């Protein structure tokens, strides 16, 4: 879909219409997609396992970071966020979208080695503890939130060697979330890491 970064002549040649008309089409299409996302995807469900990833994308005049997440079992696209910086703000906005889509159930995240994922997940997946007192209640983390990260390491001959880092109380408590299939979480994490290789 052409965007406002294309010159006016491209709009007229491709669509035989004015630039403002095409920009209006793009705006309305974006609004329709956002409404569809909110109505069909951003509904609480038992996600089980979520893979989060980010990539550096080239655009006119510079680069931008695109962070995205999907449910592993169904490949359901949960959402994405865009920023010129790969930082905690970008990742936290993505994790907020994931929380909108999930029930308070055991949940496993598979990401690369960026520590911002750990900080964002721990910050977002919290709930207030009612005390009956005035003021903001204390926030406690959700039970059953696990994070598996694949950290990239390279040998002397430049071979990629994945190293799994699991942020969880214990492997035994994480087992029900994986359904006994640790390779699925490991492979999701390796796929995430290798996207940035090279």
N, C-alpha and C positions, 0 to 999 in steps of 0.2 A: 504494500500500500504506500503510494508516494506521500511524503511528508513535507512540511514547510521548508525543509532544507534544500529542496529541489528548486531550480530557477523557474521563473514563470513560463518561459518558453516550453519547458518540458511538460508542464501541466496542459498547456494549450495543444501541444502536438499529440500527447498521449490520450487526452480525454476530450479534446476540442471544447474546452470550457475554461473559465477563469481560475486563477490561483486561489482566490478566496472561496470559491465553490468547493474545490477539492479539499481545502483546509477544513471547511465545514463538514464535509463527508467524514474526514478523519476524526474530527472531534466527536461527532455523533456515534461513529463506530466504536471509539474508545469508551464512551459513556455506556453504550450497550454491553460491551465486554465486561466493564466493571460491575454493572448491575447483574449480569449473568453469573459472574464470579461470586458475588455476595449471596445470590439466591441459591445457587446449585452447589458451590464448593465450601463457602465459609459457613458451614453448619457443623455443630459439634458431632463428632463421630470417634469411634475407637480406631485410631490410626495404627497402633502397634509399633511400626518402625517407620522412621522418616529419614530420608537422605537429603542433606543440605549441601549446597555447593556454590561456588562463586567463580566468575571468570572475568577477565579483563577484555573489554570489547573496544574496538576502534570506531570512532565516529568523526564527523567532520570537525576539524579544529582541535582534536585531542582524543582522550581515552576516557572510558567510564567503566565502573565495576558493576556487574549484574549478579546479584545473589538470588538463588532460587531454591525451592524445596519441593519434594514430592513424597507421596506415600509409597513405600517400597513394594508392598504386596500387590497393589492395583495400578501403580504408576500414575496415580491421580496427582495432577499438577495443583499444588496448594497455593502458589503465588510466587511473586518475585519483587525485588526492590532494586533501585538503581541509584548510584551515587558516583561522584568523581573520586571518592576516596574509599579505600578498603579498610574500614575501621569498625569500632564497636557500634556506632550509630547505624551503619548499613546493616550489620548482622542482627542487631536488636530489632530493627524494623521488620526484618524477615521473620524472626522468631515470634514476633507479635502476631503476624499473619497465621503462623502455624498454630499458635494457641487458640486463635479464633475458630480453627477447624477441628479441635480435639476435645474429647471428653476427659474428665479427670480419671485416667486409666494409666497403667504402666506403659511407658513410652521409651523407645530406644532411638537415639539420634546417631547417624553415621555421617561424619564430616572429615575434612582434612585436618591438618595440624594447627590451624589458626586458633590461638587461645581465645579470641573474641567470641567464638562459638560457645565455649564453656561459660564465660562470663555472662553472655546474653541469655543463655538457657537458664542459668541459675537465677538471673534477675527477673526474667519474665514469668517463669513457672513457679510463682509464689501466690499464696492466698492469705487474706487477713484472718487473724485469730480473734474472735469476739471476746472482749473482756468486761463489757458493761460500763467501762469508764469513758470519760471524755477524751477526745484526741484521736489521732490516727492509730489504729490497732497495729500490733506487731505482725509482720509477715513471716510465714513459714513456708519452706519449699514443699512442692508436691512430693508425695511418696511415689517411688517407682520410676523416677526419671534417670535414664542412663545415657551416657555419651561414649561412643566408640570413635576414636580418631586414628587415622593412618598417617603417620609421620614419615615424610620422604627422607630417605638416606641413600647416599650414593657410594659405591665402592670405588677403588682406585681406577678401575677400568670404566667408570661412568655407568655401571649397571645400576638400575633402580632396585633398591631393597626396601620393601615396605615394613614398617614396624607398627604394630597395633598397640594403641594406648586406650585402656578402658577406664572410664570414670564411673565407677559403680561401687556400692558397698561390698559386694562379693559376686563372684561368678555364679554361685548357686542361686542368689536372689534374682540375677539377671536371666537365668535360664528360661522361666516361663514366658518372658517377653519374646525371646528368640524362637520359642517353640522347639528347642533342642537343636536348632540349626545355626551354629556359630559361623559357618562358612558364608551364610547369606550376609550377615553384618560385615564380616571381613571383606567380602567381595565388593559390597557397596562402598566401603571406605577406600579400598584400593582403586576402584573406578573413579572416585572423587579425586584422589591424589594424582592419578596418572593423567587427568585432564590438564594439569599444569606442568607436566613433564615436557622438557624440550623447550 
